[in-house]
Amino acid sequence: MTALIVSVHDVAPSTFIRSRRIVDMLESRSIRASLLVVPGYWQGDGPISDDEFATWLKQAQQRGHEIVQHGTNHQATTTGGWLRFRVGRFIGRGCEEFWGLTFTEAFELALEGRRRLQKVGLHPQGFISPAWLSSRGAMRAISELGYDYSTTHTKVIDFSASRSIRSIALSQRPGSDLSLVAAVVVRLVGMWLAWRSKIVRVAIHPGDLDSTVATWSSLATIDFARRSGLQAITYGELIARTRSTKSNLPFSRIELRLA
């Protein structure tokens, strides 16, 4: 199986205008995306409520986009150990919310976010932690809460099938010293994956719109993948298709242990 999966991260009341702009750009390319929604308090706004933002999300869902829970408050919480803290802070830049949580902490926090989404009529089947960073306990909690799947930087995890699909998430780094490097890497790696008929995952954040080169890199990667024959699908569709058909995807078995 080959596929292009575009995810829009950090979709929240505080990023409503930018998130809608990104979705408009994707829809102009006939792309249905996985929208990663932050349901709690973030950037001085929230939590999600039954207003224009929630209405827009439900309308986007009706047009074929997928709603995914993206943590709860998108802010770093307690972390264990100096090294783990430094790694989480470098990758997550302050949003590594589920990186240092125990099973119980992660279960309660994820459940809080899910209840907020359900209250406005949204019922996500997937859960993706901010910055793709989940502790072992957090991943176990996500599974036990009944979500179908989650992802990391390098895998798409199917909980029901107890397996993962190896696939790299291509993401920009706007506002950092690595912005230009990230844009070039995303473009080159995306082309290489498309040439090899692999799954191409492109993650777009509202902050990417601040960088012309970051926006160009992601959109150019998407356009190249489409020209290479890759069909744009959501994470949920990927999981459903791999369960129902035989596939030569690089599967790995997963084992979730309480931590």
N, C-alpha and C positions, 0 to 999 in steps of 0.2 A: 504493500500500500504506500502511496505517496500522498502528501497533503500539505497544505499551507494553513497554519493556524495563527491568526492575528489576535492578540489580546490587548485590550485597552485597560491599563492599570490605574489605580487611584481614582476611580470614578466616585465622586462624592458631591454633596451639596456645595462644598467650597471650590470644587473644580468643574462645576456644572457647565459653564460657558465653554471652557476649553475641551471638556470631554465631548460635548455635543459637536464642537467643531471637528474633532478627530473622527467621530462617527460619520459626520457628513462627508469627510474626505474619503473614508473607506466605502461608504455607500455609493459614491460617485464612481468607484471601481468595482461595484457589485460584490463587495466583501461583507460577509456576515462574521461578526467578531464575538469573542468572549469578553464580556464587560465585567471587570473585577471591581466590585462595589464595596466601598468602606461604609458600613452601616452606623458607626458610632460617632463620637466627637473627634473632629480632626480639623486642624488649621483654623480654629476659632469658630467652627460651624458644626452643624449636626445636632443630634443624630438624625438619621433619615426619618422623614415624616410624610404623611399623605398629602403632598403638595405637587407643584409643577415638576419638580425633579423626579419624584416617584412616578408620576404620570408619564413622563418622557421615557423612563426605564421600561415601563410596561408596554408602551408603544413600540419601543425598540425591540423588545422581546417578540412582539407580534410580527415584526418585520423579519424575524429570523435570527436576531442576535441572542446570545446566551447570557444570563445573569449568573455570576459567580461570586460567592462571598470572599472578600479580600480582607481577612482578619476581622477586627472589631473596631479598634480606634487608631490603628496604623501608627502606633508610637511604641518605642522600645520600652520593655519592662525589665524585670530583674533578669540578670544573666549570671551564670556560674563560672567563676574563674577568670583570671586576667586574660589569658589567651583567647578564650571563647568570646569575651567582651570585645577585644580588639578586632577579631575576625568579623564578628557581627557588626560592629560599628563601621568598619571599612566597607563591607559589602552593602549593609542596610542604611548607613548614614542616618541613624536615629529612628528608623521605622521597623527594626527587627523585633516586632512585637511578640512572636511565638518562638523565638530563638532560645530563650533560657527558661521556659516554663516547665513545671512538672505536669504530669498527666492531669491531675485534678485542677490545677490552675488553668491549663489550656482548655479543658472540657468546659469549665464554667464560663470562661471568656468567649469561646467560640459560640456557646449556646446563647449567651447574651446578644451577640451580633445576629445570630440566626433569628431570634425572636423579634428583633427590630425589623428585619426584612420581612418576616412573615406578617407582621402587624400591618404592613402596607401592601400585602398581597403578592410578595415575591418569595419564591420557594427554590432557592438554588440547590442544584445537585452536586456542585463542586465547591471545594474550599481551597484557596491558595493563600498561603501566608505572605505578608508583606516581605519583599525582597527575596521571596522563595525560601525563607529560612524558617525551619521548624525543628524543634528539639525532637528527640525520639519519643518523649512523652506526649508532645503536642501532636505528632503524627498518629500516635495510637488513639488519642482523644478524637481526632478528626474522623478516623475510621469508625470508632465506636458510636459516634454521633449519627452515623448512617450516611455520610456523604459518599457519593460514588467514586470520586477521584480527588487527587491533589497533584501538585507538581513541585519539582525542585528546579534548579538551574539546568540540570542534565537529564531529568526523567519526567515522564508522565505516569503517575501511579494509579493503577486500577485496584481499588480495595477489594471488590467482590471477587475478582479473579486472582487476587494475591500475586500480582505481577506488575512489572513496570516496563515502560517502553523507553529506550534510550533516545533522547532527543535534546539538543542544546537550545536554550532560550537565548535569542539575540536581543540585546537591550542596549540602549544608549546611556551615556553618562553626562548629560548636560550640566553646565555649571561647575565642572571640575577640570583639573589639569588633563584628564584623560578623554575629554570630549571628542577631540579630533581623532584620537587613536580608536576610540570605541566606534565612531562612525565608519572609519575605514574597515575595521575588523568585521562589523556587522555586514557591510557590503560584500566583502570578499568571502567570508564564511557562508553567507546566505547564497551567493552564487555557486559556491562549491557544493553545498548541500542540494541545491536544485539540480545541478548537473548530475549528481549521483542519485537523483530520484529518491531523496530522503524526505523525512518530515521537516519542514522549515517552520520554526516558531519565531514570530516577530512580536516583541512586546513594545508597546508605545505608551509613554507616560505623558500627562498633561504638560509637565515641565519641558518635554522635548520641543514644544512649540517655540520656546525661547531661543532655540538654536536652529538656524537655517540648515546647517550641515547635518544635524541629527535628524531633522524632519525629512530632508532629502534622502538620507541613507536608508531610513526605514521604508519610505514609500518606493524608492527605487528597488529595494530588495523584494518588496511585495510584487511590484510590477514584473520584475524578472522571473520570479517564481511562477506567476500566472502565465507569462509567455512560454515558460518551460513546460507547461501542461499540468501544473499542480492545481488541484481543486481547493478552494478556500472552504474550510469547515471549522466548526467550533470544537473545543475540547470534549464536550459532551458527545458530539457526533463521532469523534475519534474513538472514544471508549465504546460506544454502541457498535460501531463497525468492526472493531477488532474482536469483540465478543461474538459477533454473528457470522464472521467469515474467517476462513483460514488465511493466515498472513505470514509473510516472511520478515516481519518487523523484528528488530533485535530485542526480544523480551528477556526479562530477568525475573526470577522469583523474588518475592519480598517477604520478610518476616518482621512483624511489628511486636516489640516487647515493651512491657510497662517500664517506665523510667521516671 
